[in-house]
Structures are given as C-alpha cells and as structure tokens.
Amino acid sequence: MTILSRNATVKVGTVTVADMATVTLNRSMEVIQEYILGSNYQKTFGTMPMVWGYDVEGVYDPTDTTGQTVLENAAISGTLLDIRVYRDATNYWGPNTGLDANSGCYVTAAPITVGGGGAGRISFTIAGTGAATWATVSG
C-alpha cells in the first residue's frame, strides 16, 4: 500500500493542523531479555513498545488558532493532547485512550524558523505517553 501525502493529516482531536508538510512517526521497542540460572546466555522473550511520538513540520501560520496555536500553547503549558497522524481519511496512529485513559501527547518543542527567500516554518516535537495504536475511525 502506498501512502500519499495528499491524503495524510495531523489532527488535534478532530481539528486539522493547517499547512503541515512532513510528519515522522517515531516508534521504538525494547527487547525483553532475562538471564537464566545455569546458562551463559540471556533468553529473549519478545519486545514491548517503549517510546512513540511524532516530528511534524510545515509552513508557519499564526492564524491557525485551532491547530498550530494549540500545539504551541501546549508546548508552553505541558497540556496532554489527543494528537493523531492520519494516513488517509479514516486510518490513524494515535493515543489509545480505550486501553489507557491517560494516553496522549505532549508537545516538547515548537521552534519557528524564518529564513531568506522562503516561507516561515514551524516544527513540533511530540512525545506520546501511554498506549498507542493504529485505529480506524468508524462511522
């Protein structure tokens, strides 16, 4: 399956964050290993998800008060948000509040870059906490 960027969006809850150009979904797993008595080797029992989040970047739009400004303010206040990365209209990666009611996202950085000859840019570093999932919006 090819994921087309024209179908992808970043949303805070149900509100699309305007003018985002790239998103990187970061996921890492921890290998579960244990030393076994009487053995010289560790035994591997599988993996478990440890860290997830996003790096999002796009054109800075200070008039996007329900998207970009919400993320900027969350970086300052430490507010936990429901931030989802949609690959199309119905499928997204995001917090799994059904499994863990405390799941969500913290915006840990929101730098703005303005350079000669181009549009101002904003990027967001977003750290997930709790359970996450690929989900499909029903309806």
N, CA, C and O atoms as CSV, one atom per row, in Angstrom:
chain,resi,resn,atom,element,x,y,z
A,1,MET,N,N,0.844,-1.182,0.000
A,1,MET,CA,C,0.000,0.000,0.000
A,1,MET,C,C,0.885,1.239,0.000
A,1,MET,O,O,1.795,1.357,0.820
A,2,THR,N,N,0.624,2.141,-0.897
A,2,THR,CA,C,1.331,3.409,-0.951
A,2,THR,C,C,0.527,4.452,-0.193
A,2,THR,O,O,-0.678,4.599,-0.400
A,3,ILE,N,N,1.205,5.168,0.680
A,3,ILE,CA,C,0.550,6.240,1.429
A,3,ILE,C,C,0.861,7.551,0.727
A,3,ILE,O,O,2.028,7.926,0.611
A,4,LEU,N,N,-0.148,8.244,0.264
A,4,LEU,CA,C,0.025,9.500,-0.446
A,4,LEU,C,C,-0.072,10.665,0.534
A,4,LEU,O,O,-0.990,10.725,1.352
A,5,SER,N,N,0.875,11.580,0.445
A,5,SER,CA,C,0.889,12.705,1.384
A,5,SER,C,C,-0.351,13.582,1.244
A,5,SER,O,O,-0.750,14.237,2.206
A,6,ARG,N,N,-0.958,13.605,0.080
A,6,ARG,CA,C,-2.173,14.425,-0.091
A,6,ARG,C,C,-3.340,13.915,0.753
A,6,ARG,O,O,-4.288,14.654,1.019
A,7,ASN,N,N,-3.267,12.650,1.172
A,7,ASN,CA,C,-4.324,12.067,1.995
A,7,ASN,C,C,-4.006,12.121,3.486
A,7,ASN,O,O,-4.866,11.809,4.310
A,8,ALA,N,N,-2.800,12.507,3.842
A,8,ALA,CA,C,-2.363,12.491,5.239
A,8,ALA,C,C,-2.670,13.824,5.915
A,8,ALA,O,O,-2.644,14.877,5.279
A,9,THR,N,N,-2.962,13.762,7.214
A,9,THR,CA,C,-3.203,14.963,8.006
A,9,THR,C,C,-2.715,14.735,9.433
A,9,THR,O,O,-2.548,13.600,9.879
A,10,VAL,N,N,-2.494,15.830,10.128
A,10,VAL,CA,C,-2.210,15.794,11.560
A,10,VAL,C,C,-3.370,16.513,12.231
A,10,VAL,O,O,-3.732,17.622,11.836
A,11,LYS,N,N,-3.958,15.876,13.255
A,11,LYS,CA,C,-5.118,16.468,13.920
A,11,LYS,C,C,-4.920,16.518,15.423
A,11,LYS,O,O,-4.315,15.628,16.021
A,12,VAL,N,N,-5.440,17.574,16.016
A,12,VAL,CA,C,-5.583,17.670,17.465
A,12,VAL,C,C,-7.044,17.357,17.734
A,12,VAL,O,O,-7.925,18.174,17.468
A,13,GLY,N,N,-7.293,16.162,18.266
A,13,GLY,CA,C,-8.677,15.699,18.378
A,13,GLY,C,C,-9.243,15.522,16.986
A,13,GLY,O,O,-8.782,14.661,16.237
A,14,THR,N,N,-10.241,16.328,16.622
A,14,THR,CA,C,-10.831,16.247,15.286
A,14,THR,C,C,-10.457,17.431,14.401
A,14,THR,O,O,-10.929,17.524,13.268
A,15,VAL,N,N,-9.611,18.342,14.902
A,15,VAL,CA,C,-9.250,19.559,14.177
A,15,VAL,C,C,-7.916,19.371,13.454
A,15,VAL,O,O,-6.916,18.996,14.067
A,16,THR,N,N,-7.910,19.633,12.147
A,16,THR,CA,C,-6.689,19.507,11.344
A,16,THR,C,C,-5.743,20.662,11.634
A,16,THR,O,O,-6.159,21.819,11.690
A,17,VAL,N,N,-4.466,20.339,11.820
A,17,VAL,CA,C,-3.423,21.351,11.977
A,17,VAL,C,C,-3.054,21.820,10.566
A,17,VAL,O,O,-2.650,21.013,9.728
A,18,ALA,N,N,-3.192,23.126,10.305
A,18,ALA,CA,C,-3.011,23.674,8.961
A,18,ALA,C,C,-1.563,23.614,8.497
A,18,ALA,O,O,-0.628,23.734,9.289
A,19,ASP,N,N,-1.406,23.426,7.205
A,19,ASP,CA,C,-0.147,23.633,6.483
A,19,ASP,C,C,1.013,22.754,6.916
A,19,ASP,O,O,2.167,23.162,6.778
A,20,MET,N,N,0.750,21.574,7.431
A,20,MET,CA,C,1.850,20.671,7.772
A,20,MET,C,C,2.340,19.994,6.495
A,20,MET,O,O,1.541,19.597,5.648
A,21,ALA,N,N,3.662,19.865,6.365
A,21,ALA,CA,C,4.260,19.342,5.138
A,21,ALA,C,C,4.863,17.953,5.324
A,21,ALA,O,O,4.813,17.130,4.410
A,22,THR,N,N,5.430,17.688,6.495
A,22,THR,CA,C,6.037,16.377,6.741
A,22,THR,C,C,5.716,15.927,8.163
A,22,THR,O,O,5.550,16.738,9.074
A,23,VAL,N,N,5.637,14.632,8.320
A,23,VAL,CA,C,5.465,14.054,9.648
A,23,VAL,C,C,6.275,12.773,9.699
A,23,VAL,O,O,6.272,11.980,8.758
A,24,THR,N,N,6.961,12.587,10.797
A,24,THR,CA,C,7.705,11.359,11.040
A,24,THR,C,C,7.115,10.707,12.280
A,24,THR,O,O,7.053,11.316,13.348
A,25,LEU,N,N,6.686,9.476,12.128
A,25,LEU,CA,C,6.173,8.700,13.254
A,25,LEU,C,C,7.344,7.951,13.858
A,25,LEU,O,O,7.979,7.141,13.182
A,26,ASN,N,N,7.636,8.210,15.118
A,26,ASN,CA,C,8.762,7.584,15.807
A,26,ASN,C,C,8.241,6.522,16.757
A,26,ASN,O,O,7.413,6.801,17.625
A,27,ARG,N,N,8.730,5.305,16.586
A,27,ARG,CA,C,8.358,4.203,17.472
A,27,ARG,C,C,9.609,3.393,17.768
A,27,ARG,O,O,10.403,3.122,16.867
A,28,SER,N,N,9.787,3.012,19.005
A,28,SER,CA,C,10.899,2.127,19.329
A,28,SER,C,C,10.408,1.046,20.289
A,28,SER,O,O,9.465,1.243,21.056
A,29,MET,N,N,11.066,-0.076,20.220
A,29,MET,CA,C,10.686,-1.229,21.025
A,29,MET,C,C,11.858,-1.605,21.935
A,29,MET,O,O,13.019,-1.382,21.591
A,30,GLU,N,N,11.544,-2.169,23.082
A,30,GLU,CA,C,12.574,-2.686,23.972
A,30,GLU,C,C,12.514,-4.212,23.915
A,30,GLU,O,O,11.448,-4.821,24.003
A,31,VAL,N,N,13.692,-4.803,23.767
A,31,VAL,CA,C,13.783,-6.258,23.784
A,31,VAL,C,C,13.735,-6.714,25.241
A,31,VAL,O,O,14.473,-6.206,26.085
A,32,ILE,N,N,12.865,-7.671,25.525
A,32,ILE,CA,C,12.739,-8.203,26.882
A,32,ILE,C,C,13.642,-9.427,26.978
A,32,ILE,O,O,13.413,-10.442,26.321
A,33,GLN,N,N,14.666,-9.310,27.806
A,33,GLN,CA,C,15.628,-10.397,27.979
A,33,GLN,C,C,15.833,-10.667,29.453
A,33,GLN,O,O,15.629,-9.791,30.294
A,34,GLU,N,N,16.236,-11.882,29.757
A,34,GLU,CA,C,16.492,-12.248,31.146
A,34,GLU,C,C,17.615,-13.264,31.193
A,34,GLU,O,O,17.698,-14.157,30.349
A,35,TYR,N,N,18.480,-13.121,32.192
A,35,TYR,CA,C,19.498,-14.135,32.436
A,35,TYR,C,C,18.835,-15.331,33.106
A,35,TYR,O,O,18.029,-15.169,34.022
A,36,ILE,N,N,19.171,-16.506,32.657
A,36,ILE,CA,C,18.588,-17.736,33.178
A,36,ILE,C,C,19.641,-18.453,34.021
A,36,ILE,O,O,20.782,-18.619,33.589
A,37,LEU,N,N,19.259,-18.870,35.206
A,37,LEU,CA,C,20.189,-19.580,36.077
A,37,LEU,C,C,20.753,-20.806,35.365
A,37,LEU,O,O,20.025,-21.548,34.705
A,38,GLY,N,N,22.046,-21.002,35.510
A,38,GLY,CA,C,22.705,-22.157,34.920
A,38,GLY,C,C,23.042,-21.992,33.448
A,38,GLY,O,O,23.509,-22.939,32.815
A,39,SER,N,N,22.814,-20.813,32.893
A,39,SER,CA,C,23.103,-20.583,31.473
A,39,SER,C,C,24.066,-19.419,31.330
A,39,SER,O,O,24.080,-18.512,32.162
A,40,ASN,N,N,24.868,-19.442,30.277
A,40,ASN,CA,C,25.782,-18.352,29.973
A,40,ASN,C,C,25.150,-17.306,29.065
A,40,ASN,O,O,25.803,-16.330,28.696
A,41,TYR,N,N,23.902,-17.499,28.705
A,41,TYR,CA,C,23.255,-16.639,27.728
A,41,TYR,C,C,21.955,-16.059,28.271
A,41,TYR,O,O,21.312,-16.634,29.149
A,42,GLN,N,N,21.588,-14.901,27.721
A,42,GLN,CA,C,20.282,-14.330,28.029
A,42,GLN,C,C,19.229,-14.997,27.154
A,42,GLN,O,O,19.507,-15.391,26.021
A,43,LYS,N,N,18.042,-15.119,27.678
A,43,LYS,CA,C,16.924,-15.615,26.901
A,43,LYS,C,C,16.059,-14.413,26.512
A,43,LYS,O,O,15.772,-13.558,27.350
A,44,THR,N,N,15.646,-14.346,25.253
A,44,THR,CA,C,14.811,-13.266,24.757
A,44,THR,C,C,13.356,-13.717,24.771
A,44,THR,O,O,13.023,-14.793,24.273
A,45,PHE,N,N,12.489,-12.880,25.349
A,45,PHE,CA,C,11.072,-13.210,25.491
A,45,PHE,C,C,10.168,-12.420,24.559
A,45,PHE,O,O,8.955,-12.627,24.555
A,46,GLY,N,N,10.729,-11.535,23.785
A,46,GLY,CA,C,9.937,-10.727,22.858
A,46,GLY,C,C,10.267,-9.256,23.007
A,46,GLY,O,O,11.328,-8.893,23.514
A,47,THR,N,N,9.357,-8.418,22.566
A,47,THR,CA,C,9.555,-6.969,22.647
A,47,THR,C,C,8.326,-6.314,23.237
A,47,THR,O,O,7.243,-6.899,23.277
A,48,MET,N,N,8.514,-5.097,23.691
A,48,MET,CA,C,7.382,-4.294,24.147
A,48,MET,C,C,7.607,-2.851,23.716
A,48,MET,O,O,8.742,-2.376,23.728
A,49,PRO,N,N,6.534,-2.140,23.332
A,49,PRO,CA,C,6.696,-0.754,22.914
A,49,PRO,C,C,7.128,0.113,24.094
A,49,PRO,O,O,6.597,-0.006,25.199
A,50,MET,N,N,8.086,0.971,23.843
A,50,MET,CA,C,8.606,1.814,24.915
A,50,MET,C,C,8.378,3.300,24.650
A,50,MET,O,O,7.939,4.033,25.537
A,51,VAL,N,N,8.676,3.741,23.432
A,51,VAL,CA,C,8.638,5.167,23.138
A,51,VAL,C,C,7.917,5.374,21.804
A,51,VAL,O,O,8.161,4.646,20.842
A,52,TRP,N,N,7.037,6.360,21.752
A,52,TRP,CA,C,6.415,6.737,20.484
A,52,TRP,C,C,6.150,8.232,20.477
A,52,TRP,O,O,6.031,8.862,21.528
A,53,GLY,N,N,6.061,8.782,19.294
A,53,GLY,CA,C,5.795,10.207,19.134
A,53,GLY,C,C,5.925,10.616,17.682
A,53,GLY,O,O,6.027,9.768,16.796
A,54,TYR,N,N,5.922,11.921,17.440
A,54,TYR,CA,C,5.963,12.446,16.080
A,54,TYR,C,C,6.925,13.627,16.002
A,54,TYR,O,O,7.156,14.333,16.982
A,55,ASP,N,N,7.471,13.815,14.822
A,55,ASP,CA,C,8.116,15.061,14.436
A,55,ASP,C,C,7.289,15.599,13.277
A,55,ASP,O,O,7.144,14.929,12.254
A,56,VAL,N,N,6.743,16.809,13.431
A,56,VAL,CA,C,5.848,17.400,12.440
A,56,VAL,C,C,6.420,18.747,12.032
A,56,VAL,O,O,6.898,19.506,12.875
A,57,GLU,N,N,6.370,19.044,10.732
A,57,GLU,CA,C,6.937,20.301,10.254
A,57,GLU,C,C,6.099,20.829,9.105
A,57,GLU,O,O,5.564,20.057,8.309
A,58,GLY,N,N,5.986,22.158,9.020
A,58,GLY,CA,C,5.233,22.756,7.926
A,58,GLY,C,C,5.401,24.257,7.883
A,58,GLY,O,O,6.302,24.815,8.511
A,59,VAL,N,N,4.522,24.906,7.134
A,59,VAL,CA,C,4.545,26.359,6.968
A,59,VAL,C,C,3.890,27.000,8.192
A,59,VAL,O,O,2.793,26.612,8.594
A,60,TYR,N,N,4.574,27.981,8.776
A,60,TYR,CA,C,4.056,28.650,9.971
A,60,TYR,C,C,2.842,29.503,9.619
A,60,TYR,O,O,2.912,30.337,8.717
A,61,ASP,N,N,1.733,29.300,10.323
A,61,ASP,CA,C,0.503,30.053,10.107
A,61,ASP,C,C,-0.051,30.489,11.458
A,61,ASP,O,O,-0.786,29.735,12.097
A,62,PRO,N,N,0.297,31.714,11.907
A,62,PRO,CA,C,-0.179,32.177,13.216
A,62,PRO,C,C,-1.687,32.382,13.278
A,62,PRO,O,O,-2.224,32.585,14.367
A,63,THR,N,N,-2.394,32.336,12.140
A,63,THR,CA,C,-3.852,32.471,12.155
A,63,THR,C,C,-4.551,31.129,12.391
A,63,THR,O,O,-5.771,31.090,12.552
A,64,ASP,N,N,-3.790,30.031,12.412
A,64,ASP,CA,C,-4.374,28.702,12.669
A,64,ASP,C,C,-4.527,28.523,14.178
A,64,ASP,O,O,-3.755,27.805,14.814
A,65,THR,N,N,-5.534,29.187,14.735
A,65,THR,CA,C,-5.698,29.226,16.195
A,65,THR,C,C,-6.243,27.928,16.782
A,65,THR,O,O,-6.156,27.727,17.993
A,66,THR,N,N,-6.800,27.045,15.960
A,66,THR,CA,C,-7.319,25.784,16.486
A,66,THR,C,C,-6.355,24.624,16.242
A,66,THR,O,O,-6.611,23.508,16.695
A,67,GLY,N,N,-5.260,24.867,15.540
A,67,GLY,CA,C,-4.297,23.815,15.241
A,67,GLY,C,C,-2.907,24.179,15.735
A,67,GLY,O,O,-2.490,23.754,16.813
A,68,GLN,N,N,-2.183,24.977,14.934
A,68,GLN,CA,C,-0.806,25.316,15.277
A,68,GLN,C,C,-0.700,26.039,16.620
A,68,GLN,O,O,0.177,25.722,17.424
A,69,THR,N,N,-1.571,26.992,16.865
A,69,THR,CA,C,-1.510,27.750,18.122
A,69,THR,C,C,-1.800,26.849,19.323
A,69,THR,O,O,-1.200,27.024,20.384
A,70,VAL,N,N,-2.705,25.896,19.168
A,70,VAL,CA,C,-2.984,24.939,20.251
A,70,VAL,C,C,-1.729,24.134,20.564
A,70,VAL,O,O,-1.411,23.908,21.731
A,71,LEU,N,N,-1.015,23.699,19.527
A,71,LEU,CA,C,0.223,22.944,19.752
A,71,LEU,C,C,1.306,23.821,20.387
A,71,LEU,O,O,2.017,23.376,21.288
A,72,GLU,N,N,1.428,25.055,19.922
A,72,GLU,CA,C,2.399,25.986,20.522
A,72,GLU,C,C,2.093,26.200,22.003
A,72,GLU,O,O,2.997,26.131,22.836
A,73,ASN,N,N,0.832,26.456,22.337
A,73,ASN,CA,C,0.449,26.685,23.736
A,73,ASN,C,C,0.648,25.441,24.591
A,73,ASN,O,O,1.005,25.543,25.764
A,74,ALA,N,N,0.416,24.260,24.004
A,74,ALA,CA,C,0.631,23.013,24.742
A,74,ALA,C,C,2.101,22.819,25.069
A,74,ALA,O,O,2.435,22.246,26.106
A,75,ALA,N,N,2.985,23.289,24.194
A,75,ALA,CA,C,4.424,23.203,24.474
A,75,ALA,C,C,4.788,24.045,25.693
A,75,ALA,O,O,5.665,23.675,26.474
A,76,ILE,N,N,4.117,25.166,25.850
A,76,ILE,CA,C,4.390,26.064,26.973
A,76,ILE,C,C,3.747,25.551,28.264
A,76,ILE,O,O,4.362,25.600,29.330
A,77,SER,N,N,2.516,25.063,28.164
A,77,SER,CA,C,1.756,24.702,29.360
A,77,SER,C,C,1.924,23.253,29.811
A,77,SER,O,O,1.589,22.910,30.945
A,78,GLY,N,N,2.443,22.404,28.925
A,78,GLY,CA,C,2.568,20.984,29.274
A,78,GLY,C,C,1.251,20.244,29.228
A,78,GLY,O,O,1.077,19.249,29.931
A,79,THR,N,N,0.310,20.716,28.405
A,79,THR,CA,C,-1.010,20.104,28.301
A,79,THR,C,C,-0.943,18.785,27.533
A,79,THR,O,O,-0.281,18.696,26.499
A,80,LEU,N,N,-1.623,17.778,28.036
A,80,LEU,CA,C,-1.739,16.488,27.358
A,80,LEU,C,C,-2.828,16.596,26.301
A,80,LEU,O,O,-3.955,16.986,26.606
A,81,LEU,N,N,-2.495,16.248,25.047
A,81,LEU,CA,C,-3.439,16.370,23.940
A,81,LEU,C,C,-3.648,15.032,23.246
A,81,LEU,O,O,-2.845,14.109,23.386
A,82,ASP,N,N,-4.735,14.944,22.500
A,82,ASP,CA,C,-5.010,13.810,21.620
A,82,ASP,C,C,-4.559,14.227,20.221
A,82,ASP,O,O,-5.321,14.854,19.486
A,83,ILE,N,N,-3.315,13.879,19.847
A,83,ILE,CA,C,-2.764,14.243,18.542
A,83,ILE,C,C,-2.670,12.974,17.717
A,83,ILE,O,O,-2.060,11.989,18.133
A,84,ARG,N,N,-3.281,13.011,16.543
A,84,ARG,CA,C,-3.333,11.842,15.676
A,84,ARG,C,C,-2.698,12.157,14.324
A,84,ARG,O,O,-2.814,13.270,13.810
A,85,VAL,N,N,-2.026,11.156,13.762
A,85,VAL,CA,C,-1.478,11.261,12.418
A,85,VAL,C,C,-2.307,10.341,11.528
A,85,VAL,O,O,-2.269,9.119,11.666
A,86,TYR,N,N,-3.054,10.951,10.618
A,86,TYR,CA,C,-3.905,10.194,9.700
A,86,TYR,C,C,-3.137,9.888,8.422
A,86,TYR,O,O,-2.499,10.772,7.851
A,87,ARG,N,N,-3.196,8.635,7.970
A,87,ARG,CA,C,-2.586,8.287,6.682
A,87,ARG,C,C,-3.592,8.462,5.545
A,87,ARG,O,O,-3.209,8.552,4.379
A,88,ASP,N,N,-4.868,8.508,5.890
A,88,ASP,CA,C,-5.950,8.761,4.945
A,88,ASP,C,C,-7.140,9.253,5.761
A,88,ASP,O,O,-6.982,9.612,6.928
A,89,ALA,N,N,-8.310,9.272,5.169
A,89,ALA,CA,C,-9.477,9.857,5.850
A,89,ALA,C,C,-9.910,9.095,7.092
A,89,ALA,O,O,-10.558,9.679,7.962
A,90,THR,N,N,-9.576,7.808,7.210
A,90,THR,CA,C,-10.126,7.022,8.307
A,90,THR,C,C,-9.104,6.306,9.180
A,90,THR,O,O,-9.445,5.908,10.294
A,91,ASN,N,N,-7.885,6.126,8.734
A,91,ASN,CA,C,-6.891,5.347,9.483
A,91,ASN,C,C,-5.825,6.255,10.074
A,91,ASN,O,O,-5.231,7.077,9.376
A,92,TYR,N,N,-5.592,6.092,11.376
A,92,TYR,CA,C,-4.632,6.976,12.031
A,92,TYR,C,C,-3.821,6.230,13.088
A,92,TYR,O,O,-4.209,5.161,13.559
A,93,TRP,N,N,-2.683,6.827,13.444
A,93,TRP,CA,C,-1.862,6.410,14.564
A,93,TRP,C,C,-2.091,7.444,15.647
A,93,TRP,O,O,-2.067,8.643,15.369
A,94,GLY,N,N,-2.311,7.006,16.874
A,94,GLY,CA,C,-2.515,7.971,17.944
A,94,GLY,C,C,-2.695,7.303,19.280
A,94,GLY,O,O,-2.580,6.083,19.392
A,95,PRO,N,N,-2.979,8.095,20.299
A,95,PRO,CA,C,-3.185,7.564,21.642
A,95,PRO,C,C,-4.350,6.585,21.681
A,95,PRO,O,O,-5.375,6.793,21.031
A,96,ASN,N,N,-4.181,5.523,22.447
A,96,ASN,CA,C,-5.244,4.533,22.613
A,96,ASN,C,C,-5.881,4.750,23.977
A,96,ASN,O,O,-5.547,4.064,24.943
A,97,THR,N,N,-6.800,5.709,24.050
A,97,THR,CA,C,-7.440,6.035,25.328
A,97,THR,C,C,-8.427,4.962,25.758
A,97,THR,O,O,-8.815,4.918,26.926
A,98,GLY,N,N,-8.845,4.090,24.836
A,98,GLY,CA,C,-9.701,2.970,25.204
A,98,GLY,C,C,-8.958,1.948,26.046
A,98,GLY,O,O,-9.543,1.326,26.932
A,99,LEU,N,N,-7.670,1.773,25.773
A,99,LEU,CA,C,-6.838,0.844,26.524
A,99,LEU,C,C,-6.236,1.509,27.761
A,99,LEU,O,O,-6.087,0.872,28.804
A,100,ASP,N,N,-5.891,2.797,27.640
A,100,ASP,CA,C,-5.263,3.541,28.732
A,100,ASP,C,C,-5.814,4.964,28.704
A,100,ASP,O,O,-5.439,5.756,27.839
A,101,ALA,N,N,-6.690,5.290,29.634
A,101,ALA,CA,C,-7.349,6.604,29.657
A,101,ALA,C,C,-6.361,7.756,29.803
A,101,ALA,O,O,-6.706,8.896,29.492
A,102,ASN,N,N,-5.151,7.489,30.267
A,102,ASN,CA,C,-4.147,8.538,30.447
A,102,ASN,C,C,-3.225,8.692,29.245
A,102,ASN,O,O,-2.267,9.464,29.303
A,103,SER,N,N,-3.495,7.973,28.155
A,103,SER,CA,C,-2.675,8.098,26.947
A,103,SER,C,C,-2.881,9.463,26.316
A,103,SER,O,O,-3.954,10.059,26.421
A,104,GLY,N,N,-1.838,9.947,25.660
A,104,GLY,CA,C,-1.937,11.228,24.973
A,104,GLY,C,C,-0.588,11.662,24.462
A,104,GLY,O,O,0.335,10.857,24.340
A,105,CYS,N,N,-0.479,12.951,24.163
A,105,CYS,CA,C,0.743,13.505,23.582
A,105,CYS,C,C,1.109,14.812,24.273
A,105,CYS,O,O,0.250,15.633,24.597
A,106,TYR,N,N,2.400,14.978,24.488
A,106,TYR,CA,C,2.959,16.233,24.971
A,106,TYR,C,C,3.783,16.856,23.852
A,106,TYR,O,O,4.571,16.171,23.201
A,107,VAL,N,N,3.602,18.153,23.629
A,107,VAL,CA,C,4.438,18.871,22.675
A,107,VAL,C,C,5.662,19.337,23.447
A,107,VAL,O,O,5.548,20.148,24.366
A,108,THR,N,N,6.841,18.825,23.077
A,108,THR,CA,C,8.054,19.123,23.831
A,108,THR,C,C,8.903,20.226,23.205
A,108,THR,O,O,9.815,20.744,23.849
A,109,ALA,N,N,8.613,20.589,21.962
A,109,ALA,CA,C,9.328,21.693,21.307
A,109,ALA,C,C,8.472,22.216,20.165
A,109,ALA,O,O,7.753,21.455,19.518
A,110,ALA,N,N,8.555,23.539,19.917
A,110,ALA,CA,C,7.799,24.163,18.834
A,110,ALA,C,C,8.590,25.322,18.230
A,110,ALA,O,O,8.128,26.463,18.267
A,111,PRO,N,N,9.784,25.048,17.670
A,111,PRO,CA,C,10.585,26.140,17.115
A,111,PRO,C,C,9.999,26.682,15.806
A,111,PRO,O,O,9.415,25.944,15.012
A,112,ILE,N,N,10.172,27.986,15.609
A,112,ILE,CA,C,9.763,28.663,14.383
A,112,ILE,C,C,11.029,29.135,13.687
A,112,ILE,O,O,11.917,29.705,14.321
A,113,THR,N,N,11.113,28.897,12.379
A,113,THR,CA,C,12.281,29.279,11.594
A,113,THR,C,C,11.844,30.187,10.453
A,113,THR,O,O,10.933,29.853,9.694
A,114,VAL,N,N,12.498,31.331,10.340
A,114,VAL,CA,C,12.240,32.247,9.239
A,114,VAL,C,C,13.576,32.513,8.563
A,114,VAL,O,O,14.538,32.924,9.212
A,115,GLY,N,N,13.631,32.277,7.251
A,115,GLY,CA,C,14.870,32.493,6.503
A,115,GLY,C,C,14.589,33.276,5.247
A,115,GLY,O,O,13.436,33.473,4.862
A,116,GLY,N,N,15.658,33.722,4.609
A,116,GLY,CA,C,15.510,34.497,3.387
A,116,GLY,C,C,14.956,33.665,2.243
A,116,GLY,O,O,15.367,32.526,2.024
A,117,GLY,N,N,14.015,34.256,1.517
A,117,GLY,CA,C,13.523,33.645,0.298
A,117,GLY,C,C,12.488,32.557,0.453
A,117,GLY,O,O,12.092,31.955,-0.546
A,118,GLY,N,N,12.037,32.280,1.645
A,118,GLY,CA,C,11.058,31.211,1.805
A,118,GLY,C,C,10.028,31.556,2.851
A,118,GLY,O,O,10.111,32.583,3.524
A,119,ALA,N,N,9.066,30.684,2.970
A,119,ALA,CA,C,8.020,30.864,3.975
A,119,ALA,C,C,8.563,30.487,5.349
A,119,ALA,O,O,9.434,29.626,5.469
A,120,GLY,N,N,8.051,31.130,6.358
A,120,GLY,CA,C,8.399,30.753,7.723
A,120,GLY,C,C,7.951,29.327,7.993
A,120,GLY,O,O,6.919,28.891,7.485
A,121,ARG,N,N,8.718,28.603,8.787
A,121,ARG,CA,C,8.426,27.199,9.083
A,121,ARG,C,C,8.224,27.029,10.580
A,121,ARG,O,O,8.780,27.770,11.392
A,122,ILE,N,N,7.413,26.033,10.924
A,122,ILE,CA,C,7.252,25.648,12.319
A,122,ILE,C,C,7.389,24.134,12.392
A,122,ILE,O,O,6.953,23.410,11.497
A,123,SER,N,N,7.991,23.683,13.452
A,123,SER,CA,C,8.087,22.239,13.654
A,123,SER,C,C,7.674,21.923,15.085
A,123,SER,O,O,7.802,22.752,15.985
A,124,PHE,N,N,7.185,20.729,15.270
A,124,PHE,CA,C,6.732,20.289,16.577
A,124,PHE,C,C,7.370,18.938,16.883
A,124,PHE,O,O,7.364,18.030,16.051
A,125,THR,N,N,7.912,18.823,18.075
A,125,THR,CA,C,8.365,17.534,18.569
A,125,THR,C,C,7.314,17.085,19.562
A,125,THR,O,O,7.018,17.782,20.533
A,126,ILE,N,N,6.753,15.912,19.308
A,126,ILE,CA,C,5.609,15.438,20.083
A,126,ILE,C,C,5.956,14.079,20.686
A,126,ILE,O,O,6.307,13.141,19.970
A,127,ALA,N,N,5.855,13.986,22.011
A,127,ALA,CA,C,6.148,12.742,22.724
A,127,ALA,C,C,4.844,12.105,23.166
A,127,ALA,O,O,4.030,12.733,23.843
A,128,GLY,N,N,4.652,10.846,22.774
A,128,GLY,CA,C,3.471,10.114,23.199
A,128,GLY,C,C,3.687,9.508,24.571
A,128,GLY,O,O,4.814,9.203,24.960
A,129,THR,N,N,2.602,9.338,25.295
A,129,THR,CA,C,2.668,8.679,26.596
A,129,THR,C,C,1.504,7.701,26.702
A,129,THR,O,O,0.403,7.979,26.226
A,130,GLY,N,N,1.749,6.573,27.319
A,130,GLY,CA,C,0.710,5.557,27.434
A,130,GLY,C,C,0.587,4.742,26.165
A,130,GLY,O,O,1.485,4.731,25.322
A,131,ALA,N,N,-0.534,4.063,26.044
A,131,ALA,CA,C,-0.769,3.161,24.909
A,131,ALA,C,C,-1.029,3.951,23.630
A,131,ALA,O,O,-1.596,5.043,23.657
A,132,ALA,N,N,-0.596,3.369,22.504
A,132,ALA,CA,C,-0.858,3.945,21.182
A,132,ALA,C,C,-1.314,2.830,20.259
A,132,ALA,O,O,-1.106,1.651,20.544
A,133,THR,N,N,-1.938,3.210,19.151
A,133,THR,CA,C,-2.478,2.205,18.245
A,133,THR,C,C,-2.705,2.766,16.858
A,133,THR,O,O,-2.879,3.971,16.677
A,134,TRP,N,N,-2.700,1.864,15.869
A,134,TRP,CA,C,-3.286,2.180,14.564
A,134,TRP,C,C,-4.769,1.958,14.741
A,134,TRP,O,O,-5.178,0.917,15.255
A,135,ALA,N,N,-5.575,2.898,14.334
A,135,ALA,CA,C,-7.021,2.778,14.524
A,135,ALA,C,C,-7.744,3.207,13.269
A,135,ALA,O,O,-7.175,3.871,12.403
A,136,THR,N,N,-8.982,2.826,13.180
A,136,THR,CA,C,-9.852,3.233,12.084
A,136,THR,C,C,-11.049,3.953,12.680
A,136,THR,O,O,-11.701,3.461,13.601
A,137,VAL,N,N,-11.323,5.139,12.129
A,137,VAL,CA,C,-12.482,5.906,12.570
A,137,VAL,C,C,-13.715,5.215,12.009
A,137,VAL,O,O,-13.825,5.008,10.800
A,138,SER,N,N,-14.635,4.862,12.885
A,138,SER,CA,C,-15.869,4.220,12.410
A,138,SER,C,C,-16.899,5.295,12.118
A,138,SER,O,O,-16.845,6.402,12.653
A,139,GLY,N,N,-17.809,4.949,11.281
A,139,GLY,CA,C,-18.853,5.915,11.063
A,139,GLY,C,C,-19.300,5.935,9.686
A,139,GLY,O,O,-20.191,6.710,9.337
